Each structure stands twice: as structure tokens, then as C-alpha cells.
Amino acid sequence: MKNSGTPIQHTDRWSAERLLGLELQSANDLVASIIRGLPVECLETCATNSGLAVDALASVVGLHPAKLGRRIAKGRLTSAESDHLVSLANTIACVMNLFSGEKVTAAKWFITPSPTLGNITPLQMTRTHAGCRAVETVLGRLEHGVFN
């Protein structure tokens, strides 16, 4: 696993690994990285690559400011935080791909209340894995031209 901590410039589709700045060889590497705890830089890289604020992403993953400070000092997230961050990054990747990698448009969609999600923002919905799946369902409908 490698994380350069810098945004990655690509023209192809987004993935969770790409958003997080990870270079992995297999799904097994991803699972092992989650269990070990992702480097805290993955959170920062995801924020930079997605155009979303690092504090907003940290909050969704369950990291209030003091806890985030402790994670920064340790250098790693817990396995539970890492698992949630990967799930969140998968959802963000779906949004980025829907908007053809347009970071500003994707970020705006993510922080705009959605009637389909009960008038809360997709970002708020991603506080749980089930919420991430619900947002991905909405995205799938949008990809197929279903707007309600």
C-alpha cells in the first residue's frame, strides 16, 4: 500500500482507492489496509481529490476535532474508521463518475439537500454504510434518467 498524500491527476474513472491516494494490488490488500488502519493522510487526500472539506469528511466518519487530532498524532485511523472511510470514498467515487470528474459540481451535489433522501444532504446520509448504499441507489437512478 502506498499513499503519496497528494492529489492524483487521472482522466479515467474514479474509485475509492484513487480518491484515497492508495496504490493496491488486490482486494485483499484493501482489506488488510483497513484492518491495519489507513494512514490519516487518506482522509486529507480524499478531501483534496473530491473538493469536500476534510472536517466534513472526518465528521461523517465519526471523527470530531479532538479525535481527529489524536488520529493525526498517531498517523492512522482505526479499522472501523478506515472501513467507513472506504465506504464513503466508494460513494464519493460514484458521484464523481456521475459528474464526469467535475469536482466542484460533484461536491455541490453532495452537500445539497435531496428530496429523494428526505431533504438531507447526501453527505449527511453517508454517516452509515446503509446511508452510503442509499445514496448510491439514488445515483444509479440518476444515471438511468430517473429523477424522483
C-alpha positions as CSV (number, residue, x, y, z in Angstrom):
1,M,0.0,0.0,0.0
2,K,1.2,3.5,-0.8
3,N,-0.2,6.9,-0.1
4,S,1.6,9.9,-1.6
5,G,-0.7,12.3,0.2
6,T,-1.1,14.4,-2.9
7,P,-4.0,14.6,-5.3
8,I,-3.8,12.2,-8.3
9,Q,-4.4,13.5,-11.8
10,H,-6.2,11.0,-14.0
11,T,-8.6,11.1,-16.8
12,D,-10.3,7.7,-16.2
13,R,-13.0,6.7,-13.7
14,W,-12.8,7.4,-10.0
15,S,-12.5,4.7,-7.4
16,A,-12.3,4.7,-3.6
17,E,-8.6,3.7,-3.9
18,R,-7.9,6.6,-6.3
19,L,-9.8,9.1,-4.1
20,L,-7.8,8.0,-1.1
21,G,-4.5,8.0,-2.9
22,L,-3.9,4.3,-2.4
23,E,-2.0,2.0,-4.7
24,L,-3.1,-1.5,-4.0
25,Q,-2.6,-4.8,-5.9
26,S,-5.8,-6.6,-4.9
27,A,-8.9,-6.5,-2.8
28,N,-7.0,-8.5,-0.2
29,D,-4.6,-5.5,0.1
30,L,-7.5,-3.2,0.7
31,V,-9.0,-5.4,3.4
32,A,-5.5,-5.8,5.1
33,S,-5.1,-2.0,4.9
34,I,-8.5,-1.4,6.5
35,I,-7.7,-3.9,9.3
36,R,-4.3,-2.3,10.0
37,G,-5.9,1.2,9.8
38,L,-5.5,3.6,6.9
39,P,-2.9,6.4,7.1
40,V,-4.7,9.6,8.2
41,E,-3.4,11.2,5.0
42,C,-6.0,9.2,3.1
43,L,-8.7,11.4,4.7
44,E,-6.9,14.5,3.6
45,T,-6.2,13.1,0.1
46,C,-9.9,12.2,-0.3
47,A,-10.9,15.7,0.7
48,T,-8.5,17.3,-1.8
49,N,-9.5,14.9,-4.6
50,S,-13.2,15.3,-4.0
51,G,-13.4,19.0,-3.3
52,L,-15.2,18.3,0.0
53,A,-13.9,19.7,3.3
54,V,-11.7,17.5,5.4
55,D,-13.6,18.4,8.6
56,A,-16.9,17.4,6.9
57,L,-15.5,14.0,5.8
58,A,-14.0,13.5,9.2
59,S,-17.3,14.2,10.9
60,V,-19.1,11.7,8.7
61,V,-16.5,9.0,9.6
62,G,-17.1,9.8,13.3
63,L,-14.0,11.9,13.9
64,H,-14.8,15.0,15.9
65,P,-12.0,17.6,16.0
66,A,-10.3,16.3,19.2
67,K,-10.4,12.7,18.0
68,L,-9.1,13.8,14.6
69,G,-6.2,15.5,16.3
70,R,-5.4,12.2,18.1
71,R,-5.5,10.3,14.9
72,I,-3.2,12.8,13.2
73,A,-0.8,12.3,16.1
74,K,-0.9,8.5,15.8
75,G,-0.8,8.7,12.0
76,R,-3.5,6.1,11.4
77,L,-7.2,5.7,11.6
78,T,-8.8,2.8,13.4
79,S,-10.0,-0.2,11.4
80,A,-13.7,0.9,11.9
81,E,-12.9,4.5,10.8
82,S,-10.9,3.1,7.9
83,D,-13.8,0.8,6.8
84,H,-16.2,3.7,7.0
85,L,-13.9,6.0,5.0
86,V,-13.5,3.4,2.3
87,S,-17.3,3.0,2.1
88,L,-17.7,6.8,2.0
89,A,-15.0,7.1,-0.7
90,N,-16.8,4.4,-2.8
91,T,-19.9,6.6,-2.7
92,I,-18.0,9.8,-3.5
93,A,-16.4,8.0,-6.5
94,C,-19.9,7.2,-7.8
95,V,-20.8,10.9,-7.5
96,M,-17.5,11.9,-9.2
97,N,-18.2,9.5,-12.0
98,L,-21.8,10.6,-12.5
99,F,-20.5,14.2,-12.9
100,S,-17.6,13.2,-15.2
101,G,-15.0,14.0,-12.6
102,E,-16.2,17.6,-12.2
103,K,-15.1,18.1,-8.6
104,V,-17.0,21.4,-7.9
105,T,-20.3,20.0,-9.4
106,A,-19.9,16.7,-7.6
107,A,-19.1,18.4,-4.2
108,K,-22.0,20.8,-4.6
109,W,-24.4,17.9,-5.3
110,F,-23.1,16.1,-2.2
111,I,-23.8,19.0,0.1
112,T,-27.2,20.0,-1.3
113,P,-30.3,18.6,0.4
114,S,-32.0,15.9,-1.6
115,P,-35.8,15.5,-1.7
116,T,-35.2,11.8,-2.5
117,L,-33.2,11.4,0.7
118,G,-35.8,13.2,2.9
119,N,-34.3,16.6,2.3
120,I,-31.0,15.9,4.0
121,T,-27.7,16.1,2.1
122,P,-26.1,13.0,0.6
123,L,-23.1,13.7,2.7
124,Q,-25.2,13.6,5.9
125,M,-26.7,10.3,4.7
126,T,-23.3,8.7,4.4
127,R,-22.8,8.6,8.2
128,T,-23.7,4.9,8.0
129,H,-22.9,2.2,5.5
130,A,-26.6,1.8,4.8
131,G,-26.8,5.5,4.1
132,C,-23.9,5.2,1.6
133,R,-25.9,2.4,-0.2
134,A,-29.0,4.7,-0.2
135,V,-27.0,7.5,-1.9
136,E,-25.6,5.0,-4.4
137,T,-29.1,3.9,-5.2
138,V,-30.1,7.5,-5.9
139,L,-27.0,7.9,-8.1
140,G,-27.9,4.7,-10.0
141,R,-31.4,6.1,-10.7
142,L,-29.9,9.4,-11.9
143,E,-27.6,7.5,-14.2
144,H,-30.6,5.9,-15.7
145,G,-32.6,9.1,-16.1
146,V,-35.0,8.5,-13.1
147,F,-35.1,11.8,-11.2
148,N,-37.6,11.1,-8.4
